[in-house]
């Protein structure tokens, strides 16, 4: 098998076993991927390899098989290999990056959502810990355009990444009435304090749906202000 194909697979597998799960990662420190995707991909490939061994063994011991049986097996193997490849590509393409100044998410199709905290115009947050997958979600709206509609924002879920640091940034804005300065270690430490004490979680839940006026553009208000100034 060509090294150009083997190298990225082995590299991804190595990073998976050396990395920690998202919940244990340091916030605002690195790109976060979903280990479940690469584990699923390798699980499917191992399963398809095991099926190939079993099929070969049963065929030899049984004195052969029909052409139809071979074709069904071959199609099944191709489907499994392609399915594993899909999960592998998903693992390689999708990630969440959280820094002091912005949050970025790239999906399976390599489409990027990126938003600086100081440009967030509003957010929605829910967290319903009932044992199911994907019961939480954070939705960040971008700054509003000239017509008052929010621009492209960022959507996050706990199964994708540990986004507690983003909650800390929102809590800082709500409690301090200003955005944290990404260059300030003091602001950064305060954000981390909100995260570690779970205050960020509580504040964001209590204020879900909140809008930040500095990033809102209300056409009606602007037009009325212009009219009053003209008078």
C-alpha positions as CSV (number, residue, x, y, z in Angstrom):
1,X,0.0,0.0,0.0
2,X,1.3,3.5,-0.9
3,X,2.9,5.4,1.9
4,X,0.9,8.5,0.8
5,X,-2.2,6.6,1.9
6,X,-0.8,4.9,5.0
7,X,1.0,7.9,6.5
8,X,-2.0,10.2,7.2
9,X,-4.0,7.2,8.6
10,X,-1.3,6.1,11.0
11,X,-0.7,9.7,12.0
12,X,-4.3,10.2,12.8
13,X,-4.5,7.0,14.7
14,X,-1.4,8.0,16.8
15,X,-2.8,11.4,17.6
16,X,-6.0,9.8,18.7
17,X,-4.4,7.5,21.3
18,X,-2.0,10.2,22.5
19,X,-4.7,12.9,22.8
20,X,-7.3,13.3,25.6
21,X,-11.0,13.4,25.1
22,X,-12.5,16.8,24.6
23,X,-13.8,17.3,28.1
24,X,-10.3,16.9,29.5
25,X,-8.6,19.4,27.1
26,X,-7.3,22.7,28.1
27,X,-9.6,25.4,27.0
28,X,-8.5,28.1,24.5
29,X,-5.3,26.0,23.9
30,X,-5.7,23.9,20.8
31,X,-7.7,22.5,18.0
32,X,-10.2,19.9,19.2
33,X,-11.3,17.0,17.1
34,X,-13.7,14.2,17.7
35,X,-11.8,11.0,18.6
36,X,-15.1,9.0,18.2
37,X,-14.9,9.5,14.5
38,X,-11.4,7.9,14.0
39,X,-12.3,5.1,16.5
40,X,-15.4,4.4,14.5
41,X,-13.5,4.4,11.2
42,X,-10.9,1.9,12.5
43,X,-13.6,-0.2,14.1
44,X,-15.4,-0.5,10.7
45,X,-12.2,-1.4,8.9
46,X,-11.2,-4.0,11.5
47,X,-14.7,-5.5,11.2
48,X,-14.5,-5.6,7.4
49,X,-11.1,-7.3,7.6
50,X,-12.5,-9.9,10.1
51,X,-15.4,-10.6,7.8
52,X,-13.0,-11.1,4.9
53,X,-11.1,-13.7,6.9
54,X,-14.3,-15.5,8.0
55,X,-15.6,-15.5,4.4
56,X,-12.4,-16.8,3.0
57,X,-12.2,-19.5,5.7
58,X,-15.8,-20.6,5.2
59,X,-15.3,-20.7,1.4
60,X,-12.2,-22.9,1.6
61,X,-13.8,-25.2,4.2
62,X,-17.1,-25.4,2.3
63,X,-15.5,-26.2,-1.0
64,X,-16.3,-22.8,-2.7
65,X,-19.2,-20.5,-3.0
66,X,-21.5,-19.1,-5.7
67,X,-20.7,-16.1,-7.9
68,X,-23.7,-14.4,-6.4
69,X,-22.3,-15.0,-2.9
70,X,-18.9,-13.5,-3.9
71,X,-20.5,-10.4,-5.4
72,X,-22.7,-9.8,-2.3
73,X,-19.7,-10.1,-0.1
74,X,-17.6,-7.8,-2.3
75,X,-20.3,-5.2,-2.4
76,X,-20.6,-5.4,1.4
77,X,-16.8,-5.0,1.8
78,X,-16.7,-1.9,-0.5
79,X,-19.6,-0.3,1.5
80,X,-17.8,-0.9,4.8
81,X,-14.5,0.4,3.5
82,X,-16.2,3.6,2.1
83,X,-18.2,4.0,5.3
84,X,-14.9,3.8,7.4
85,X,-13.3,6.3,5.0
86,X,-16.3,8.7,5.5
87,X,-15.7,8.7,9.3
88,X,-12.0,9.1,8.7
89,X,-12.5,12.2,6.5
90,X,-15.0,13.5,9.1
91,X,-12.3,13.2,11.7
92,X,-9.7,15.0,9.6
93,X,-12.0,17.8,8.3
94,X,-14.1,18.7,11.3
95,X,-12.6,20.6,14.3
96,X,-13.3,23.3,16.8
97,X,-10.6,25.9,17.6
98,X,-11.0,28.1,20.7
99,X,-8.6,30.9,21.4
100,X,-8.6,34.0,23.6
101,X,-10.0,36.2,20.9
102,X,-12.2,34.0,18.6
103,X,-13.9,30.6,18.1
104,X,-13.8,28.7,14.8
105,X,-15.6,25.6,13.7
106,X,-15.0,23.6,10.5
107,X,-17.4,20.9,9.5
108,X,-17.2,17.7,7.5
109,X,-17.4,19.7,4.2
110,X,-14.6,22.0,5.3
111,X,-17.0,25.0,5.6
112,X,-15.7,27.4,8.3
113,X,-17.7,29.4,10.9
114,X,-15.5,31.9,12.7
115,X,-16.5,34.7,15.1
116,X,-14.5,37.0,17.4
117,X,-16.1,37.3,20.8
118,X,-16.2,41.1,20.7
119,X,-18.4,40.8,17.6
120,X,-21.1,38.5,19.1
121,X,-24.5,40.2,18.9
122,X,-26.4,37.6,20.9
123,X,-26.4,34.0,21.9
124,X,-28.6,31.0,22.9
125,X,-27.6,28.3,25.3
126,X,-29.3,25.2,26.6
127,X,-28.0,22.3,28.6
128,X,-30.3,19.3,29.5
129,X,-28.1,16.5,31.0
130,X,-30.4,13.5,30.6
131,X,-27.8,11.0,29.5
132,X,-28.6,11.4,25.8
133,X,-26.1,12.7,23.2
134,X,-26.3,16.2,21.9
135,X,-28.5,17.6,24.7
136,X,-26.6,20.8,24.9
137,X,-26.0,23.6,22.5
138,X,-24.5,27.1,22.2
139,X,-25.5,29.3,19.3
140,X,-23.5,32.5,18.8
141,X,-24.9,35.2,16.4
142,X,-22.6,37.3,14.4
143,X,-22.8,41.2,14.3
144,X,-25.9,42.4,12.6
145,X,-25.8,43.8,9.0
146,X,-27.2,47.0,7.7
147,X,-30.7,45.6,7.6
148,X,-30.6,44.3,11.2
149,X,-30.1,40.6,10.4
150,X,-27.3,38.7,12.3
151,X,-24.4,37.6,10.1
152,X,-22.9,34.2,10.1
153,X,-22.3,32.9,13.6
154,X,-21.0,29.7,15.2
155,X,-22.9,26.7,16.6
156,X,-21.3,24.4,19.2
157,X,-22.2,21.2,20.9
158,X,-20.5,19.2,23.7
159,X,-20.0,16.2,21.5
160,X,-17.8,18.3,19.2
161,X,-15.7,20.1,21.7
162,X,-15.3,21.5,25.2
163,X,-16.6,25.1,24.7
164,X,-16.6,26.1,28.4
165,X,-14.1,28.9,27.6
166,X,-16.6,30.5,25.3
167,X,-19.1,30.4,28.1
168,X,-16.5,32.1,30.2
169,X,-16.1,34.9,27.6
170,X,-19.9,35.4,27.5
171,X,-20.1,35.5,31.3
172,X,-17.3,38.1,31.4
173,X,-19.3,40.3,29.0
174,X,-22.5,39.9,31.0
175,X,-21.0,40.5,34.4
176,X,-18.3,43.1,33.5
177,X,-20.4,44.8,30.7
178,X,-17.4,44.7,28.4
179,X,-15.6,42.1,26.4
180,X,-12.4,40.6,27.8
181,X,-9.2,41.9,26.3
182,X,-7.4,39.0,24.5
183,X,-4.1,40.6,25.3
184,X,-4.8,40.9,29.0
185,X,-3.7,38.1,31.3
186,X,-5.8,39.5,34.0
187,X,-9.0,39.2,31.9
188,X,-7.9,35.8,30.8
189,X,-7.5,34.6,34.3
190,X,-10.9,36.0,35.2
191,X,-12.5,34.1,32.3
192,X,-10.9,30.9,33.5
193,X,-12.2,31.6,37.1
194,X,-15.7,31.8,35.7
195,X,-15.2,28.5,34.0
196,X,-13.6,26.6,36.9
197,X,-16.3,27.8,39.4
198,X,-19.1,26.9,37.0
199,X,-20.3,30.5,37.2
200,X,-20.0,30.8,33.5
201,X,-22.4,27.9,33.0
202,X,-25.0,29.4,35.4
203,X,-24.7,32.9,34.1
204,X,-25.1,31.8,30.5
205,X,-28.1,29.6,31.3
206,X,-29.8,32.4,33.2
207,X,-29.3,35.0,30.5
208,X,-29.8,32.8,27.4
209,X,-31.2,34.8,24.5
210,X,-29.4,37.9,25.6
211,X,-28.3,40.5,23.0
212,X,-25.3,42.8,23.1
213,X,-26.2,46.2,21.8
214,X,-22.8,47.2,20.6
215,X,-23.1,44.7,17.8
216,X,-26.7,45.3,17.0
217,X,-27.8,47.5,14.1
218,X,-31.4,48.5,14.4
219,X,-32.5,50.2,11.1
220,X,-35.6,51.7,12.7
221,X,-33.6,53.3,15.5
222,X,-30.9,54.5,13.2
223,X,-33.4,56.1,10.8
224,X,-35.4,57.7,13.6
225,X,-32.2,59.1,15.1
226,X,-31.2,60.5,11.7
227,X,-34.7,62.1,11.2
228,X,-34.6,63.7,14.6
229,X,-31.1,65.1,13.9
230,X,-32.4,66.5,10.6
231,X,-35.2,68.3,12.3
